[in-house]
Amino acid sequence: MSLDYLEEKTGRAVTELATSSESVEVRVAHAFTLHLVLGIHDADNGGYLPKDLLHRLQEVERRLTTATDAGEEGVVMATARAMNDAEASEVAQEMVAIDAEVRVLCEEQSGR
């Protein structure tokens, strides 16, 4: 797809982080599974993202997929629930920072 698609997905992830009344762990899991995961895979396959930013997105994915006993809730939710508030907040902050960088790239690309 395109950088615009990733901008949409990162923006929706940030909105999920900011507007949900769930715990930070659940917000991070939802932001990832409902929005960011699609953008990560598109960016990985599309080749349109600088390698350092793609690596940061992949690191978010890695941090949210470490649970070995996920049960019915799935690996992302199980991983997020095992995090403490500080760990989940770090992931959330990285999602926000990535969104900001993607927006800058979009602006540069489109001349906005």
N, C-alpha and C positions, 0 to 999 in steps of 0.2 A: 504494500500500500504506500504510505508516505509519512513524512514527518508530521503532517497535519493530523493524521490518524493517531500517531503517538501522542501528540499534544492533546488531543481529545481524551485519550485514555488516562494520561497522567493528570490532567485537569479534573477528571471525574474521580480519580483516586484521592486527590487532595480534598475535593468536596466531601467525599465519604469520610475522610479523616476529620474534617472540621464540623460536620453537621450531625453525625450519629451520636446518640446518647449512650452507646455501648461503651464498655471499657476500652482502653487504648489497645489492648491485645486483640480484641474482637474487631475494632475499627481497622487495625492494620491488616488482619486476615481478610476482611471484607474488601478493603481497598485493593488488595492484591488479587484476590480471586475473581471479583466482579469486574475489575477494570484493568489493572496493570498487567496481569499475565498475558492478555491478548496483545497489548502493546509491545511487551518484551519479545514475544515470539515473532511478531511482525517485523520489529527492528532487527532482530537476529537474522531473519530470512531476507530482509529487504536491502541490507547493506548501505543504508542511507545515514546511519548514525556514526559519529566519531567513536573509535574503538574504546576510548576511556569511558565515555558515557554508557556505551553498551555494556562494558564490564561492570560498571556500577549498578546497572539494572539487573544484570545477572547475579551480582552479589546480594542484592535484595532478595531475589528468588532463592538463592542458596540459603540465606539466613532463615527463610520462611518454609523451608522444606527439609528440615533435619530430623523431624520426629520419626522414630522407627515403629512405634506402636500407635498408629493413628485411629484405629477403630472405625466407627461409622462416621465420625465427624470429618475425616479427611486429614491428610498430612499437614496442610497449611494451618488449619484451625488448631490441630493438636500442637503444632510447633509454637504457634502464637500464644496459646493458653499456657504453655510451659515457660514462657518468658516472664520476667518481672517487668514492672512498669518502666524502669529505666531502659531495659533492652528494647521493649516495644516502642518506646518514645524515640530511641535512636533510629530505628527502622522508619518510623513515621517522618522524622526530620529528614532522613535521606530521600524519602519519596517526595517531600516538598521541595528539597533542593534540586532533585532531578527534574521535577516539573518546571522549576524556574529556568533551568538551563535549556530545556527543550523549547520553552517559550522564546527565549533569546535566539536560539537557532532558527525557529520559525520566522521571527521578525527579520533576521538577517537574510534569510532565504527569500522572503517575499518583499523585502524593502519597506516593511511597515514602519 
